Amino acid sequence: MAETQTDAARRRVLIAEDEALIRLDLAEMLVEEGYEVVGEAGDGEAAIRLAEELKPDLVILDIKMPIMDGLAAAERIAGARIAPVIILTAFSQRDLVERARAAGAMAYLVKPFQKSDLVPAVEIALSRYSEIAALEAEVAGLTDRLEVRKTVERAKGALMTTYNMSEPQAFKWIQRTAMDHRMTMKEVSERILAETAGGEVAEPAQ
């Protein structure tokens, strides 16, 4: 438990939400969980400016904001590889979730949310962002990168189904196996998919 709190304490978060009360609640929840709120913004343009200046570990953006909305801001922040993004959305905005993903959001939160919803969303966003960074370090071209991501996603799914792993555990297993055997993550993933299809996958080392 101490390790989780130490990890959380290192996470610096920027919040962009035009409703002051929601922003205050969000900041309080994050601080209570050990995260550090390094900046707050009321519109998308200010969020981008603060993200570039503060270089936070995570940015939380509301979809509906003045000057520039959260989706446009997410696209800019994610596109510049500044930090992972979580999008805040209302129940009536579920149709915007796909657009949020396309804009580069790593996770989303549906309002009204509880602290029990917030922490998993933060950890999912951070985990997915680190996975993408690792994959991008492995392959240079955009087309290859997308192909590798799809293959790794399918292999993660196979490990999660076969061995009841969590998503981060499955990715770490693929990454560690690639390093141990001097293979790429794509090669490891292709082997996992081939072996699971044949029902002969080896038991992953813990």
C-alpha positions in Angstrom: 0.0 0.0 0.0 2.8 2.4 0.9 4.2 1.9 -2.6 0.9 3.0 -4.2 0.8 6.1 -2.1 4.4 6.9 -3.0 3.6 6.5 -6.7 0.5 8.6 -6.4 2.4 11.4 -4.5 4.7 11.8 -7.5 1.8 12.3 -9.9 1.3 16.0 -10.8 -2.2 16.7 -12.2 -3.6 19.7 -14.1 -7.4 20.2 -14.0 -9.4 22.1 -16.6 -13.1 22.5 -15.8 -15.2 25.7 -16.2 -17.5 24.9 -13.3 -15.6 26.1 -10.2 -17.4 23.8 -7.7 -16.7 20.7 -9.8 -13.1 21.8 -10.1 -12.8 22.3 -6.4 -14.3 18.8 -5.7 -12.0 17.2 -8.2 -9.0 18.9 -6.7 -10.0 17.8 -3.2 -10.5 14.2 -4.2 -7.1 14.1 -6.0 -5.2 15.7 -3.0 -7.0 13.2 -0.6 -5.6 10.4 -2.7 -2.1 11.7 -2.6 -1.9 13.4 -6.0 -0.6 16.9 -6.4 -2.8 19.4 -8.2 -0.3 21.7 -9.9 -2.7 23.9 -11.9 -6.3 24.7 -12.7 -7.9 26.2 -15.8 -11.4 27.3 -16.7 -11.1 26.9 -20.5 -9.3 24.7 -23.1 -6.8 27.4 -24.2 -5.6 28.0 -20.7 -5.3 24.3 -20.2 -3.0 23.9 -23.2 -0.9 26.9 -22.0 -0.6 25.5 -18.5 0.1 21.9 -19.8 3.0 23.3 -21.9 4.3 25.3 -19.0 3.9 22.9 -16.1 4.5 19.5 -17.9 2.1 17.6 -15.6 1.9 13.8 -15.4 -1.8 13.9 -16.2 -4.4 16.4 -17.5 -8.1 16.2 -16.7 -10.3 18.1 -19.2 -14.1 18.7 -19.2 -15.6 18.4 -22.7 -17.7 21.5 -22.6 -15.5 24.6 -21.9 -15.5 28.1 -23.3 -12.9 29.5 -25.8 -11.7 25.9 -26.7 -13.5 22.7 -25.7 -11.9 19.8 -24.0 -11.8 17.6 -27.2 -9.8 20.2 -29.1 -7.5 20.8 -26.1 -7.1 17.0 -25.6 -6.0 16.7 -29.3 -3.4 19.4 -28.8 -2.0 18.1 -25.5 -2.0 14.4 -26.5 -0.7 15.2 -30.0 2.3 17.0 -28.5 2.9 14.1 -26.1 2.8 16.4 -23.1 0.7 14.1 -20.8 -2.1 11.5 -20.8 -5.6 13.0 -20.8 -8.8 12.1 -19.0 -12.0 13.6 -20.4 -14.9 14.5 -18.1 -18.3 13.9 -19.7 -22.0 14.1 -18.7 -24.4 11.2 -19.1 -25.9 12.9 -22.2 -22.5 13.1 -23.8 -21.7 9.4 -24.1 -21.8 9.8 -27.9 -18.7 12.0 -27.5 -16.6 9.2 -25.9 -15.4 7.9 -29.2 -14.5 11.4 -30.3 -12.6 11.7 -27.0 -10.6 8.6 -27.8 -9.9 9.8 -31.3 -8.6 13.0 -29.8 -6.1 11.0 -27.7 -7.9 10.7 -24.4 -6.6 7.7 -22.4 -9.7 7.4 -20.1 -12.9 9.2 -19.3 -15.1 10.0 -16.3 -18.9 10.3 -16.4 -20.3 13.1 -14.2 -21.4 12.9 -11.4 -18.5 10.8 -10.3 -17.2 9.5 -7.0 -13.7 9.2 -5.7 -14.0 5.4 -6.3 -14.4 6.2 -10.0 -11.6 8.8 -10.2 -8.6 6.8 -9.0 -9.1 3.8 -11.4 -9.5 6.3 -14.3 -6.3 8.1 -13.3 -4.4 4.8 -13.1 -5.8 3.5 -16.4 -4.8 6.7 -18.2 -1.3 6.6 -16.7 -0.9 2.9 -17.5 -2.1 3.2 -21.1 0.1 6.2 -21.7 3.2 4.4 -20.6 2.3 1.5 -22.8 2.0 3.7 -25.8 5.3 5.4 -25.0 7.0 2.0 -24.8 5.5 0.9 -28.1 6.4 4.1 -29.8 10.0 3.8 -28.7 10.1 0.4 -30.4 8.7 1.4 -33.8 9.3 4.6 -35.8 6.6 4.7 -38.5 3.0 5.6 -37.7 1.6 2.7 -39.8 3.9 0.2 -38.1 3.1 1.7 -34.7 -0.7 1.2 -35.2 -0.2 -2.3 -36.4 2.0 -3.1 -33.4 -0.5 -1.6 -31.0 -3.3 -3.7 -32.5 -1.2 -6.9 -32.2 -0.2 -6.2 -28.6 -3.8 -5.4 -27.7 -4.9 -8.7 -29.0 -2.1 -10.5 -27.2 -2.9 -8.8 -24.0 -6.5 -9.9 -24.3 -5.4 -13.5 -24.9 -3.2 -13.4 -21.7 -6.0 -11.8 -19.7 -8.5 -14.5 -20.8 -6.1 -17.4 -20.4 -4.4 -16.5 -17.2 -6.9 -14.0 -15.6 -4.3 -11.2 -15.7 -5.1 -7.6 -15.4 -4.4 -5.4 -18.4 -1.2 -3.8 -16.9 0.1 -7.3 -15.8 -0.4 -8.6 -19.4 1.4 -5.7 -20.9 4.3 -6.0 -18.4 4.6 -9.7 -19.1 4.9 -9.0 -22.9 7.4 -6.2 -22.3 9.5 -8.3 -19.9 9.5 -11.4 -22.2 10.6 -9.2 -25.1 13.5 -7.8 -23.1 14.5 -11.2 -21.7 14.5 -12.9 -25.2 15.8 -9.9 -27.2 12.6 -9.9 -29.2 10.3 -7.0 -30.1 6.9 -6.7 -28.3 5.3 -7.4 -31.7 7.2 -10.7 -32.1 6.2 -11.8 -28.6 2.6 -10.8 -29.2 2.4 -12.7 -32.5 3.9 -15.8 -30.7 1.3 -15.5 -27.9 -1.5 -15.2 -30.5 -0.2 -18.2 -32.4 0.1 -20.4 -29.3 -3.2 -19.4 -27.8 -4.9 -20.2 -31.1 -3.3 -23.6 -31.0 -4.1 -24.1 -27.3 -0.4 -24.6 -26.4 0.6 -21.3 -24.8 3.3 -21.7 -22.1 2.5 -20.7 -18.5 3.8 -17.1 -18.1 6.5 -16.7 -15.4 5.3 -14.6 -12.5 
